[in-house]
């Protein structure tokens, strides 16, 4: 497992490493969203901020159980011309095609060759989703992509969220710079969007983790509806079991909720070992192992196996 922390850097856990403990820091500074390739666990990607510099790297091990190798700088060249990158750039991986990596500041960029990509190997997806010449606006009003996710079942479809309040969708990402983006929500409706997760088997279905609720679309964002999740907590992330897309997990301020009917009803997973009432900041679901991992705010990481 790999994770990011405030001030304590990038942390890594592998019980097969001889010197390994539960967690070891492999890079200092601040870190946020880090991922391991689920099909090739010798490859991982990490983000880091330190000494006024943003880092976006790939690390490769010679084999499972080996010490992580040196970082390779894969920060997209497009970011050097971007006037409004966030503290950490938006970053996601297609769980069923993990060589597909998305990153975003004011523009969405993508690579289809993550394990070998260099800084120059990223393609800009369309002139949107943001308006033309976004850097011409005053600094306080700059818009930035705050979440983005490629549909696992259709790499032409990408969902993107700008300023945590507006959803856009492209259906022709394969057109690269000529792709088209379509606005799928009005500003602040539903608002407070922290993550977008696309159903692994149906690109028209997606979920939003929002301040007020978990929202779902079944028509590629043309309409969004609140699910039956409790509306008195904030939601930070959504994960879906690719082996059973009706099984949906939501990270919130009250623990991890699970739905077995595509969001029609929810139950708290406290009985599975994840403490009820704990703030969960992020989820990761590994399909081959059927392991669900929940990251907390300052209270460690929990893993539960949901396999037979």
Secondary structure as the mmCIF struct_conf table of DSSP 4:
data_model
#
loop_
_struct_conf.conf_type_id
_struct_conf.id
_struct_conf.beg_label_comp_id
_struct_conf.beg_label_asym_id
_struct_conf.beg_label_seq_id
_struct_conf.end_label_comp_id
_struct_conf.end_label_asym_id
_struct_conf.end_label_seq_id
STRN STRN1 UNK A 2 UNK A 4
BEND BEND1 UNK A 6 UNK A 7
STRN STRN2 UNK A 8 UNK A 8
STRN STRN3 UNK A 10 UNK A 12
TURN_TY1_P TURN_TY1_P1 UNK A 15 UNK A 16
BEND BEND2 UNK A 17 UNK A 17
TURN_TY1_P TURN_TY1_P2 UNK A 18 UNK A 19
BEND BEND3 UNK A 22 UNK A 22
STRN STRN4 UNK A 24 UNK A 27
STRN STRN5 UNK A 29 UNK A 30
STRN STRN6 UNK A 35 UNK A 36
TURN_TY1_P TURN_TY1_P3 UNK A 38 UNK A 39
TURN_TY1_P TURN_TY1_P4 UNK A 41 UNK A 42
STRN STRN7 UNK A 43 UNK A 50
TURN_TY1_P TURN_TY1_P5 UNK A 51 UNK A 52
STRN STRN8 UNK A 53 UNK A 60
BEND BEND4 UNK A 62 UNK A 63
TURN_TY1_P TURN_TY1_P6 UNK A 64 UNK A 65
BEND BEND5 UNK A 66 UNK A 66
HELX_LH_PP_P HELX_LH_PP_P1 UNK A 67 UNK A 68
STRN STRN9 UNK A 72 UNK A 73
HELX_RH_3T_P HELX_RH_3T_P1 UNK A 77 UNK A 81
BEND BEND6 UNK A 83 UNK A 83
BEND BEND7 UNK A 87 UNK A 88
STRN STRN10 UNK A 90 UNK A 93
TURN_TY1_P TURN_TY1_P7 UNK A 95 UNK A 96
BEND BEND8 UNK A 97 UNK A 97
TURN_TY1_P TURN_TY1_P8 UNK A 98 UNK A 99
STRN STRN11 UNK A 101 UNK A 104
BEND BEND9 UNK A 105 UNK A 107
STRN STRN12 UNK A 108 UNK A 111
BEND BEND10 UNK A 112 UNK A 112
HELX_RH_3T_P HELX_RH_3T_P2 UNK A 114 UNK A 116
TURN_TY1_P TURN_TY1_P9 UNK A 119 UNK A 120
STRN STRN13 UNK A 123 UNK A 124
BEND BEND11 UNK A 127 UNK A 127
BEND BEND12 UNK A 129 UNK A 130
HELX_LH_PP_P HELX_LH_PP_P2 UNK A 131 UNK A 131
TURN_TY1_P TURN_TY1_P10 UNK A 132 UNK A 133
HELX_RH_3T_P HELX_RH_3T_P3 UNK A 134 UNK A 136
BEND BEND13 UNK A 137 UNK A 137
HELX_RH_3T_P HELX_RH_3T_P4 UNK A 139 UNK A 141
STRN STRN14 UNK A 145 UNK A 150
TURN_TY1_P TURN_TY1_P11 UNK A 152 UNK A 153
TURN_TY1_P TURN_TY1_P12 UNK A 155 UNK A 156
STRN STRN15 UNK A 158 UNK A 162
TURN_TY1_P TURN_TY1_P13 UNK A 163 UNK A 165
STRN STRN16 UNK A 166 UNK A 170
BEND BEND14 UNK A 171 UNK A 171
HELX_RH_3T_P HELX_RH_3T_P5 UNK A 173 UNK A 178
STRN STRN17 UNK A 182 UNK A 183
BEND BEND15 UNK A 185 UNK A 185
TURN_TY1_P TURN_TY1_P14 UNK A 187 UNK A 188
BEND BEND16 UNK A 189 UNK A 190
STRN STRN18 UNK A 193 UNK A 198
BEND BEND17 UNK A 200 UNK A 201
TURN_TY1_P TURN_TY1_P15 UNK A 203 UNK A 204
STRN STRN19 UNK A 206 UNK A 210
BEND BEND18 UNK A 211 UNK A 212
STRN STRN20 UNK A 214 UNK A 217
BEND BEND19 UNK A 218 UNK A 219
TURN_TY1_P TURN_TY1_P16 UNK A 220 UNK A 221
BEND BEND20 UNK A 222 UNK A 223
STRN STRN21 UNK A 225 UNK A 226
BEND BEND21 UNK A 228 UNK A 229
BEND BEND22 UNK A 231 UNK A 233
STRN STRN22 UNK A 235 UNK A 241
TURN_TY1_P TURN_TY1_P17 UNK A 242 UNK A 243
STRN STRN23 UNK A 244 UNK A 252
TURN_TY1_P TURN_TY1_P18 UNK A 253 UNK A 254
STRN STRN24 UNK A 255 UNK A 259
BEND BEND23 UNK A 260 UNK A 261
TURN_TY1_P TURN_TY1_P19 UNK A 262 UNK A 263
BEND BEND24 UNK A 264 UNK A 265
STRN STRN25 UNK A 267 UNK A 268
HELX_RH_3T_P HELX_RH_3T_P6 UNK A 269 UNK A 272
TURN_TY1_P TURN_TY1_P20 UNK A 273 UNK A 273
BEND BEND25 UNK A 274 UNK A 274
HELX_LH_PP_P HELX_LH_PP_P3 UNK A 275 UNK A 275
TURN_TY1_P TURN_TY1_P21 UNK A 276 UNK A 277
STRN STRN26 UNK A 280 UNK A 286
TURN_TY1_P TURN_TY1_P22 UNK A 287 UNK A 290
STRN STRN27 UNK A 291 UNK A 296
BEND BEND26 UNK A 297 UNK A 299
STRN STRN28 UNK A 301 UNK A 305
#
